[in-house]
Amino acid sequence: MGRQVSTYYLLDKKDNTAYIELAKASGFSLVSGEADIMNSGPRGTGELIRDAIEKGAEKTILFIGGSATNDAAIGIAHALGYRFLDKSSRILAPLAKNLTLVNKIYTSNALVQGSEHVCGV
């Protein structure tokens, strides 16, 4: 929705792991009936991940329930430096409505590259 929110995450310095709950920065509880999934995204969650990495996190555990977004995580990737371009190489806003317009992904400025990803249910 483009608003700033105040939230938190846990950074366990012992094993350099960040524990981040997506709903704290990008969840239904923050939009109170005004959710517009085509014009919103989880960029705030990406900003939390970026902050954790900058503070030394080597691993992030992301809890993804309760999201008020539906953008295939391009908002998170955008906050980490990835850019999504259309056919004319224009940078797209990281919103669900722009998913079908993505033609290229620019990764040169990405904070996280070539990392191992582990998913679990």
N, CA, C and O atoms as a GROMACS GRO file, in nm:
protein
  484
    1MET      N    1   0.083  -0.120   0.000
    1MET     CA    2   0.000   0.000   0.000
    1MET      C    3   0.087   0.126   0.000
    1MET      O    4   0.035   0.237  -0.011
    2GLY      N    5   0.218   0.108   0.013
    2GLY     CA    6   0.309   0.221   0.007
    2GLY      C    7   0.326   0.298   0.136
    2GLY      O    8   0.393   0.402   0.139
    3ARG      N    9   0.267   0.248   0.245
    3ARG     CA   10   0.280   0.317   0.373
    3ARG      C   11   0.394   0.257   0.453
    3ARG      O   12   0.428   0.139   0.437
    4GLN      N   13   0.454   0.338   0.538
    4GLN     CA   14   0.555   0.287   0.630
    4GLN      C   15   0.487   0.226   0.751
    4GLN      O   16   0.385   0.276   0.799
    5VAL      N   17   0.544   0.117   0.798
    5VAL     CA   18   0.494   0.054   0.921
    5VAL      C   19   0.612   0.029   1.012
    5VAL      O   20   0.726   0.015   0.967
    6SER      N   21   0.584   0.024   1.139
    6SER     CA   22   0.687  -0.007   1.237
    6SER      C   23   0.672  -0.154   1.273
    6SER      O   24   0.564  -0.197   1.313
    7THR      N   25   0.779  -0.231   1.261
    7THR     CA   26   0.772  -0.373   1.290
    7THR      C   27   0.906  -0.423   1.343
    7THR      O   28   0.993  -0.342   1.375
    8TYR      N   29   0.921  -0.551   1.352
    8TYR     CA   30   1.042  -0.609   1.410
    8TYR      C   31   1.066  -0.748   1.353
    8TYR      O   32   0.978  -0.806   1.290
    9TYR      N   33   1.185  -0.799   1.375
    9TYR     CA   34   1.220  -0.937   1.345
    9TYR      C   35   1.325  -0.981   1.446
    9TYR      O   36   1.379  -0.898   1.518
   10LEU      N   37   1.353  -1.109   1.450
   10LEU     CA   38   1.453  -1.162   1.541
   10LEU      C   39   1.581  -1.191   1.464
   10LEU      O   40   1.578  -1.259   1.362
   11LEU      N   41   1.693  -1.141   1.513
   11LEU     CA   42   1.824  -1.175   1.456
   11LEU      C   43   1.902  -1.249   1.564
   11LEU      O   44   1.946  -1.190   1.663
   12ASP      N   45   1.918  -1.378   1.543
   12ASP     CA   46   1.993  -1.462   1.637
   12ASP      C   47   2.140  -1.452   1.600
   12ASP      O   48   2.185  -1.513   1.504
   13LYS      N   49   2.214  -1.375   1.677
   13LYS     CA   50   2.356  -1.350   1.649
   13LYS      C   51   2.441  -1.476   1.669
   13LYS      O   52   2.550  -1.488   1.612
   14LYS      N   53   2.391  -1.570   1.750
   14LYS     CA   54   2.467  -1.692   1.777
   14LYS      C   55   2.488  -1.773   1.649
   14LYS      O   56   2.598  -1.824   1.624
   15ASP      N   57   2.383  -1.784   1.568
   15ASP     CA   58   2.399  -1.858   1.442
   15ASP      C   59   2.372  -1.771   1.319
   15ASP      O   60   2.352  -1.823   1.209
   16ASN      N   61   2.372  -1.638   1.339
   16ASN     CA   62   2.354  -1.542   1.228
   16ASN      C   63   2.232  -1.573   1.142
   16ASN      O   64   2.238  -1.573   1.020
   17THR      N   65   2.120  -1.600   1.210
   17THR     CA   66   1.996  -1.631   1.141
   17THR      C   67   1.890  -1.528   1.176
   17THR      O   68   1.870  -1.494   1.292
   18ALA      N   69   1.823  -1.477   1.072
   18ALA     CA   70   1.711  -1.385   1.091
   18ALA      C   71   1.581  -1.462   1.080
   18ALA      O   72   1.566  -1.548   0.993
   19TYR      N   73   1.488  -1.432   1.167
   19TYR     CA   74   1.354  -1.491   1.166
   19TYR      C   75   1.257  -1.377   1.138
   19TYR      O   76   1.240  -1.287   1.220
   20ILE      N   77   1.194  -1.382   1.021
   20ILE     CA   78   1.110  -1.271   0.976
   20ILE      C   79   0.971  -1.322   0.941
   20ILE      O   80   0.956  -1.418   0.866
   21GLU      N   81   0.870  -1.257   0.997
   21GLU     CA   82   0.731  -1.291   0.968
   21GLU      C   83   0.677  -1.191   0.865
   21GLU      O   84   0.663  -1.072   0.895
   22LEU      N   85   0.648  -1.240   0.745
   22LEU     CA   86   0.599  -1.155   0.637
   22LEU      C   87   0.478  -1.072   0.679
   22LEU      O   88   0.468  -0.955   0.641
   23ALA      N   89   0.389  -1.130   0.754
   23ALA     CA   90   0.266  -1.059   0.792
   23ALA      C   91   0.293  -0.935   0.876
   23ALA      O   92   0.209  -0.845   0.881
   24LYS      N   93   0.408  -0.928   0.943
   24LYS     CA   94   0.439  -0.810   1.024
   24LYS      C   95   0.466  -0.686   0.939
   24LYS      O   96   0.446  -0.574   0.985
   25ALA      N   97   0.511  -0.706   0.815
   25ALA     CA   98   0.540  -0.592   0.728
   25ALA      C   99   0.447  -0.586   0.607
   25ALA      O  100   0.434  -0.480   0.545
   26SER      N  101   0.383  -0.697   0.573
   26SER     CA  102   0.305  -0.703   0.449
   26SER      C  103   0.176  -0.784   0.466
   26SER      O  104   0.131  -0.849   0.372
   27GLY      N  105   0.117  -0.780   0.584
   27GLY     CA  106   0.005  -0.868   0.612
   27GLY      C  107  -0.132  -0.802   0.613
   27GLY      O  108  -0.145  -0.679   0.613
   28PHE      N  109  -0.234  -0.887   0.613
   28PHE     CA  110  -0.373  -0.842   0.616
   28PHE      C  111  -0.402  -0.750   0.734
   28PHE      O  112  -0.480  -0.656   0.722
   29SER      N  113  -0.342  -0.777   0.848
   29SER     CA  114  -0.371  -0.698   0.967
   29SER      C  115  -0.330  -0.552   0.951
   29SER      O  116  -0.374  -0.467   1.028
   30LEU      N  117  -0.247  -0.521   0.852
   30LEU     CA  118  -0.201  -0.384   0.830
   30LEU      C  119  -0.288  -0.304   0.735
   30LEU      O  120  -0.276  -0.181   0.729
   31VAL      N  121  -0.376  -0.371   0.662
   31VAL     CA  122  -0.454  -0.300   0.560
   31VAL      C  123  -0.601  -0.280   0.598
   31VAL      O  124  -0.672  -0.205   0.531
   32SER      N  125  -0.646  -0.344   0.700
   32SER     CA  126  -0.781  -0.330   0.755
   32SER      C  127  -0.889  -0.300   0.652
   32SER      O  128  -0.948  -0.191   0.652
   33GLY      N  129  -0.915  -0.397   0.565
   33GLY     CA  130  -1.025  -0.386   0.471
   33GLY      C  131  -0.996  -0.309   0.344
   33GLY      O  132  -1.083  -0.300   0.257
   34GLU      N  133  -0.877  -0.254   0.329
   34GLU     CA  134  -0.846  -0.177   0.209
   34GLU      C  135  -0.746  -0.248   0.118
   34GLU      O  136  -0.681  -0.185   0.035
   35ALA      N  137  -0.734  -0.379   0.134
   35ALA     CA  138  -0.636  -0.455   0.056
   35ALA      C  139  -0.664  -0.441  -0.093
   35ALA      O  140  -0.778  -0.450  -0.138
   36ASP      N  141  -0.558  -0.419  -0.169
   36ASP     CA  142  -0.564  -0.408  -0.314
   36ASP      C  143  -0.445  -0.486  -0.366
   36ASP      O  144  -0.339  -0.429  -0.392
   37ILE      N  145  -0.462  -0.618  -0.382
   37ILE     CA  146  -0.348  -0.704  -0.411
   37ILE      C  147  -0.281  -0.673  -0.544
   37ILE      O  148  -0.164  -0.709  -0.563
   38MET      N  149  -0.348  -0.609  -0.635
   38MET     CA  150  -0.286  -0.576  -0.764
   38MET      C  151  -0.196  -0.454  -0.753
   38MET      O  152  -0.108  -0.434  -0.837
   39ASN      N  153  -0.215  -0.372  -0.650
   39ASN     CA  154  -0.136  -0.250  -0.634
   39ASN      C  155  -0.058  -0.246  -0.504
   39ASN      O  156  -0.023  -0.138  -0.455
   40SER      N  157  -0.030  -0.362  -0.449
   40SER     CA  158   0.050  -0.368  -0.327
   40SER      C  159   0.152  -0.480  -0.340
   40SER      O  160   0.143  -0.563  -0.430
   41GLY      N  161   0.246  -0.480  -0.252
   41GLY     CA  162   0.349  -0.583  -0.257
   41GLY      C  163   0.424  -0.591  -0.126
   41GLY      O  164   0.410  -0.504  -0.040
   42PRO      N  165   0.503  -0.696  -0.110
   42PRO     CA  166   0.574  -0.718   0.016
   42PRO      C  167   0.712  -0.652   0.021
   42PRO      O  168   0.806  -0.710   0.076
   43ARG      N  169   0.726  -0.533  -0.035
   43ARG     CA  170   0.856  -0.467  -0.034
   43ARG      C  171   0.908  -0.447   0.108
   43ARG      O  172   1.028  -0.459   0.133
   44GLY      N  173   0.818  -0.418   0.202
   44GLY     CA  174   0.859  -0.400   0.341
   44GLY      C  175   0.924  -0.524   0.398
   44GLY      O  176   1.018  -0.515   0.478
   45THR      N  177   0.876  -0.641   0.358
   45THR     CA  178   0.939  -0.766   0.402
   45THR      C  179   1.079  -0.776   0.344
   45THR      O  180   1.172  -0.818   0.413
   46GLY      N  181   1.095  -0.737   0.219
   46GLY     CA  182   1.228  -0.736   0.158
   46GLY      C  183   1.321  -0.639   0.228
   46GLY      O  184   1.441  -0.666   0.241
   47GLU      N  185   1.267  -0.527   0.273
   47GLU     CA  186   1.349  -0.430   0.347
   47GLU      C  187   1.396  -0.489   0.480
   47GLU      O  188   1.507  -0.461   0.525
   48LEU      N  189   1.311  -0.570   0.544
   48LEU     CA  190   1.352  -0.638   0.668
   48LEU      C  191   1.465  -0.738   0.638
   48LEU      O  192   1.561  -0.747   0.714
   49ILE      N  193   1.451  -0.813   0.529
   49ILE     CA  194   1.555  -0.909   0.491
   49ILE      C  195   1.686  -0.836   0.464
   49ILE      O  196   1.792  -0.878   0.510
   50ARG      N  197   1.679  -0.726   0.388
   50ARG     CA  198   1.799  -0.647   0.358
   50ARG      C  199   1.864  -0.598   0.488
   50ARG      O  200   1.986  -0.607   0.504
   51ASP      N  201   1.784  -0.547   0.580
   51ASP     CA  202   1.837  -0.498   0.706
   51ASP      C  203   1.907  -0.611   0.782
   51ASP      O  204   2.015  -0.591   0.838
   52ALA      N  205   1.845  -0.728   0.784
   52ALA     CA  206   1.904  -0.842   0.854
   52ALA      C  207   2.038  -0.881   0.791
   52ALA      O  208   2.134  -0.910   0.862
   53ILE      N  209   2.044  -0.883   0.658
   53ILE     CA  210   2.169  -0.917   0.589
   53ILE      C  211   2.276  -0.814   0.622
   53ILE      O  212   2.391  -0.849   0.649
   54GLU      N  213   2.238  -0.688   0.619
   54GLU     CA  214   2.334  -0.581   0.650
   54GLU      C  215   2.384  -0.589   0.794
   54GLU      O  216   2.492  -0.538   0.826
   55LYS      N  217   2.305  -0.651   0.882
   55LYS     CA  218   2.345  -0.667   1.022
   55LYS      C  219   2.413  -0.801   1.048
   55LYS      O  220   2.439  -0.836   1.163
   56GLY      N  221   2.442  -0.876   0.942
   56GLY     CA  222   2.519  -0.999   0.957
   56GLY      C  223   2.446  -1.130   0.939
   56GLY      O  224   2.507  -1.236   0.954
   57ALA      N  225   2.318  -1.126   0.908
   57ALA     CA  226   2.244  -1.252   0.888
   57ALA      C  227   2.300  -1.327   0.769
   57ALA      O  228   2.316  -1.271   0.660
   58GLU      N  229   2.330  -1.453   0.790
   58GLU     CA  230   2.376  -1.539   0.682
   58GLU      C  231   2.265  -1.630   0.633
   58GLU      O  232   2.273  -1.689   0.525
   59LYS      N  233   2.161  -1.642   0.714
   59LYS     CA  234   2.047  -1.726   0.680
   59LYS      C  235   1.921  -1.652   0.726
   59LYS      O  236   1.921  -1.586   0.829
   60THR      N  237   1.815  -1.666   0.647
   60THR     CA  238   1.687  -1.605   0.683
   60THR      C  239   1.579  -1.711   0.682
   60THR      O  240   1.566  -1.786   0.586
   61ILE      N  241   1.504  -1.718   0.789
   61ILE     CA  242   1.386  -1.803   0.795
   61ILE      C  243   1.268  -1.709   0.779
   61ILE      O  244   1.245  -1.622   0.864
   62LEU      N  245   1.193  -1.725   0.670
   62LEU     CA  246   1.082  -1.636   0.639
   62LEU      C  247   0.950  -1.710   0.658
   62LEU      O  248   0.924  -1.811   0.592
   63PHE      N  249   0.867  -1.659   0.747
   63PHE     CA  250   0.734  -1.714   0.773
   63PHE      C  251   0.637  -1.636   0.684
   63PHE      O  252   0.626  -1.515   0.698
   64ILE      N  253   0.568  -1.705   0.592
   64ILE     CA  254   0.497  -1.633   0.487
   64ILE      C  255   0.344  -1.632   0.499
   64ILE      O  256   0.277  -1.591   0.404
   65GLY      N  257   0.288  -1.673   0.608
   65GLY     CA  258   0.143  -1.671   0.623
   65GLY      C  259   0.088  -1.531   0.643
   65GLY      O  260   0.159  -1.442   0.691
   66GLY      N  261  -0.036  -1.510   0.605
   66GLY     CA  262  -0.106  -1.385   0.633
   66GLY      C  263  -0.074  -1.269   0.540
   66GLY      O  264  -0.101  -1.154   0.574
   67SER      N  265  -0.019  -1.298   0.424
   67SER     CA  266   0.018  -1.192   0.331
   67SER      C  267  -0.105  -1.124   0.270
   67SER      O  268  -0.206  -1.189   0.241
   68ALA      N  269  -0.094  -0.994   0.252
   68ALA     CA  270  -0.199  -0.918   0.184
   68ALA      C  271  -0.153  -0.885   0.042
   68ALA      O  272  -0.200  -0.788  -0.018
   69THR      N  273  -0.062  -0.965  -0.010
   69THR     CA  274  -0.005  -0.938  -0.143
   69THR      C  275  -0.015  -1.062  -0.230
   69THR      O  276  -0.041  -1.172  -0.181
   70ASN      N  277   0.006  -1.042  -0.358
   70ASN     CA  278   0.000  -1.152  -0.454
   70ASN      C  279   0.089  -1.120  -0.573
   70ASN      O  280   0.044  -1.124  -0.688
   71ASP      N  281   0.215  -1.088  -0.547
   71ASP     CA  282   0.304  -1.040  -0.653
   71ASP      C  283   0.418  -1.134  -0.684
   71ASP      O  284   0.516  -1.093  -0.746
   72ALA      N  285   0.409  -1.259  -0.643
   72ALA     CA  286   0.514  -1.360  -0.667
   72ALA      C  287   0.648  -1.316  -0.607
   72ALA      O  288   0.754  -1.356  -0.655
   73ALA      N  289   0.642  -1.236  -0.503
   73ALA     CA  290   0.759  -1.190  -0.426
   73ALA      C  291   0.849  -1.092  -0.500
   73ALA      O  292   0.964  -1.074  -0.460
   74ILE      N  293   0.801  -1.028  -0.608
   74ILE     CA  294   0.887  -0.930  -0.675
   74ILE      C  295   0.910  -0.807  -0.588
   74ILE      O  296   1.010  -0.738  -0.604
   75GLY      N  297   0.818  -0.779  -0.496
   75GLY     CA  298   0.840  -0.669  -0.402
   75GLY      C  299   0.956  -0.697  -0.309
   75GLY      O  300   1.036  -0.608  -0.280
   76ILE      N  301   0.966  -0.820  -0.262
   76ILE     CA  302   1.078  -0.859  -0.177
   76ILE      C  303   1.208  -0.851  -0.258
   76ILE      O  304   1.307  -0.794  -0.212
   77ALA      N  305   1.206  -0.909  -0.378
   77ALA     CA  306   1.326  -0.907  -0.462
   77ALA      C  307   1.367  -0.764  -0.497
   77ALA      O  308   1.487  -0.734  -0.502
   78HIS      N  309   1.271  -0.676  -0.520
   78HIS     CA  310   1.301  -0.536  -0.551
   78HIS      C  311   1.376  -0.471  -0.434
   78HIS      O  312   1.474  -0.399  -0.455
   79ALA      N  313   1.330  -0.496  -0.313
   79ALA     CA  314   1.396  -0.439  -0.195
   79ALA      C  315   1.539  -0.492  -0.179
   79ALA      O  316   1.622  -0.427  -0.116
   80LEU      N  317   1.567  -0.609  -0.237
   80LEU     CA  318   1.700  -0.667  -0.230
   80LEU      C  319   1.786  -0.630  -0.350
   80LEU      O  320   1.897  -0.681  -0.366
   81GLY      N  321   1.736  -0.540  -0.435
   81GLY     CA  322   1.816  -0.487  -0.544
   81GLY      C  323   1.785  -0.540  -0.682
   81GLY      O  324   1.840  -0.490  -0.781
   82TYR      N  325   1.699  -0.638  -0.694
   82TYR     CA  326   1.660  -0.688  -0.825
   82TYR      C  327   1.567  -0.586  -0.892
   82TYR      O  328   1.490  -0.517  -0.825
   83ARG      N  329   1.576  -0.576  -1.023
   83ARG     CA  330   1.488  -0.487  -1.098
   83ARG      C  331   1.421  -0.566  -1.209
   83ARG      O  332   1.483  -0.650  -1.274
   84PHE      N  333   1.294  -0.540  -1.228
   84PHE     CA  334   1.212  -0.609  -1.328
   84PHE      C  335   1.182  -0.512  -1.439
   84PHE      O  336   1.128  -0.403  -1.416
   85LEU      N  337   1.217  -0.552  -1.562
   85LEU     CA  338   1.206  -0.461  -1.676
   85LEU      C  339   1.104  -0.511  -1.777
   85LEU      O  340   1.083  -0.631  -1.792
   86ASP      N  341   1.040  -0.416  -1.845
   86ASP     CA  342   0.945  -0.451  -1.951
   86ASP      C  343   1.020  -0.466  -2.084
   86ASP      O  344   1.144  -0.461  -2.087
   87LYS      N  345   0.947  -0.484  -2.194
   87LYS     CA  346   1.008  -0.504  -2.325
   87LYS      C  347   1.094  -0.386  -2.369
   87LYS      O  348   1.187  -0.403  -2.447
   88SER      N  349   1.064  -0.267  -2.319
   88SER     CA  350   1.140  -0.148  -2.355
   88SER      C  351   1.253  -0.120  -2.255
   88SER      O  352   1.313  -0.012  -2.257
   89SER      N  353   1.282  -0.216  -2.168
   89SER     CA  354   1.386  -0.206  -2.064
   89SER      C  355   1.356  -0.097  -1.961
   89SER      O  356   1.448  -0.044  -1.899
   90ARG      N  357   1.229  -0.064  -1.943
   90ARG     CA  358   1.189   0.029  -1.837
   90ARG      C  359   1.167  -0.051  -1.709
   90ARG      O  360   1.113  -0.162  -1.712
   91ILE      N  361   1.211   0.006  -1.598
   91ILE     CA  362   1.192  -0.061  -1.469
   91ILE      C  363   1.044  -0.055  -1.430
   91ILE      O  364   0.982   0.052  -1.432
   92LEU      N  365   0.991  -0.170  -1.396
   92LEU     CA  366   0.851  -0.180  -1.353
   92LEU      C  367   0.840  -0.166  -1.202
   92LEU      O  368   0.929  -0.211  -1.129
   93ALA      N  369   0.734  -0.105  -1.156
   93ALA     CA  370   0.704  -0.104  -1.013
   93ALA      C  371   0.678  -0.249  -0.971
   93ALA      O  372   0.613  -0.323  -1.046
   94PRO      N  373   0.727  -0.292  -0.855
   94PRO     CA  374   0.712  -0.431  -0.813
   94PRO      C  375   0.571  -0.460  -0.760
   94PRO      O  376   0.550  -0.477  -0.639
   95LEU      N  377   0.476  -0.464  -0.850
   95LEU     CA  378   0.335  -0.485  -0.816
   95LEU      C  379   0.278  -0.601  -0.896
   95LEU      O  380   0.324  -0.630  -1.006
   96ALA      N  381   0.179  -0.669  -0.840
   96ALA     CA  382   0.116  -0.783  -0.906
   96ALA      C  383   0.065  -0.746  -1.045
   96ALA      O  384   0.074  -0.827  -1.138
   97LYS      N  385   0.012  -0.627  -1.061
   97LYS     CA  386  -0.043  -0.588  -1.191
   97LYS      C  387   0.063  -0.582  -1.300
   97LYS      O  388   0.029  -0.581  -1.418
   98ASN      N  389   0.191  -0.579  -1.262
   98ASN     CA  390   0.298  -0.572  -1.361
   98ASN      C  391   0.365  -0.706  -1.391
   98ASN      O  392   0.455  -0.713  -1.474
   99LEU      N  393   0.321  -0.813  -1.326
   99LEU     CA  394   0.384  -0.943  -1.347
   99LEU      C  395   0.384  -0.986  -1.493
   99LEU      O  396   0.484  -1.040  -1.541
  100THR      N  397   0.277  -0.964  -1.564
  100THR     CA  398   0.269  -1.007  -1.704
  100THR      C  399   0.356  -0.920  -1.795
  100THR      O  400   0.377  -0.956  -1.911
  101LEU      N  401   0.404  -0.809  -1.746
  101LEU     CA  402   0.487  -0.719  -1.826
  101LEU      C  403   0.637  -0.745  -1.812
  101LEU      O  404   0.718  -0.690  -1.887
  102VAL      N  405   0.674  -0.829  -1.715
  102VAL     CA  406   0.816  -0.856  -1.691
  102VAL      C  407   0.876  -0.929  -1.811
  102VAL      O  408   0.828  -1.035  -1.851
  103ASN      N  409   0.982  -0.869  -1.868
  103ASN     CA  410   1.052  -0.928  -1.982
  103ASN      C  411   1.195  -0.968  -1.945
  103ASN      O  412   1.248  -1.065  -1.998
  104LYS      N  413   1.256  -0.892  -1.853
  104LYS     CA  414   1.392  -0.920  -1.810
  104LYS      C  415   1.402  -0.893  -1.660
  104LYS      O  416   1.327  -0.813  -1.604
  105ILE      N  417   1.496  -0.961  -1.597
  105ILE     CA  418   1.526  -0.936  -1.456
  105ILE      C  419   1.671  -0.891  -1.448
  105ILE      O  420   1.762  -0.965  -1.487
  106TYR      N  421   1.693  -0.771  -1.399
  106TYR     CA  422   1.825  -0.712  -1.385
  106TYR      C  423   1.876  -0.748  -1.246
  106TYR      O  424   1.814  -0.714  -1.145
  107THR      N  425   1.990  -0.816  -1.240
  107THR     CA  426   2.041  -0.867  -1.113
  107THR      C  427   2.173  -0.807  -1.068
  107THR      O  428   2.223  -0.841  -0.961
  108SER      N  429   2.232  -0.720  -1.147
  108SER     CA  430   2.366  -0.669  -1.116
  108SER      C  431   2.377  -0.600  -0.980
  108SER      O  432   2.482  -0.606  -0.916
  109ASN      N  433   2.270  -0.535  -0.935
  109ASN     CA  434   2.274  -0.464  -0.806
  109ASN      C  435   2.210  -0.544  -0.692
  109ASN      O  436   2.188  -0.490  -0.584
  110ALA      N  437   2.181  -0.669  -0.717
  110ALA     CA  438   2.113  -0.751  -0.616
  110ALA      C  439   2.205  -0.778  -0.498
  110ALA      O  440   2.322  -0.812  -0.515
  111LEU      N  441   2.150  -0.763  -0.381
  111LEU     CA  442   2.225  -0.787  -0.257
  111LEU      C  443   2.256  -0.935  -0.241
  111LEU      O  444   2.362  -0.971  -0.190
  112VAL      N  445   2.164  -1.021  -0.283
  112VAL     CA  446   2.179  -1.164  -0.266
  112VAL      C  447   2.186  -1.227  -0.406
  112VAL      O  448   2.091  -1.215  -0.484
  113GLN      N  449   2.296  -1.293  -0.437
  113GLN     CA  450   2.312  -1.359  -0.565
  113GLN      C  451   2.375  -1.495  -0.544
  113GLN      O  452   2.460  -1.513  -0.456
  114GLY      N  453   2.333  -1.591  -0.624
  114GLY     CA  454   2.394  -1.722  -0.620
  114GLY      C  455   2.384  -1.792  -0.487
  114GLY      O  456   2.473  -1.870  -0.451
  115SER      N  457   2.278  -1.766  -0.412
  115SER     CA  458   2.266  -1.828  -0.280
  115SER      C  459   2.185  -1.957  -0.290
  115SER      O  460   2.110  -1.978  -0.385
  116GLU      N  461   2.202  -2.040  -0.190
  116GLU     CA  462   2.126  -2.164  -0.182
  116GLU      C  463   1.993  -2.134  -0.115
  116GLU      O  464   1.987  -2.061  -0.016
  117HIS      N  465   1.887  -2.191  -0.169
  117HIS     CA  466   1.754  -2.168  -0.114
  117HIS      C  467   1.697  -2.301  -0.064
  117HIS      O  468   1.698  -2.400  -0.136
  118VAL      N  469   1.649  -2.302   0.056
  118VAL     CA  470   1.590  -2.420   0.114
  118VAL      C  471   1.448  -2.387   0.154
  118VAL      O  472   1.423  -2.290   0.226
  119CYS      N  473   1.354  -2.467   0.107
  119CYS     CA  474   1.213  -2.444   0.139
  119CYS      C  475   1.161  -2.565   0.213
  119CYS      O  476   1.205  -2.677   0.189
  120GLY      N  477   1.070  -2.542   0.303
  120GLY     CA  478   1.011  -2.652   0.377
  120GLY      C  479   0.866  -2.624   0.408
  120GLY      O  480   0.822  -2.509   0.412
  121VAL      N  481   0.792  -2.728   0.431
  121VAL     CA  482   0.651  -2.716   0.464
  121VAL      C  483   0.628  -2.773   0.602
  121VAL      O  484   0.514  -2.773   0.651
   0.00000   0.00000   0.00000
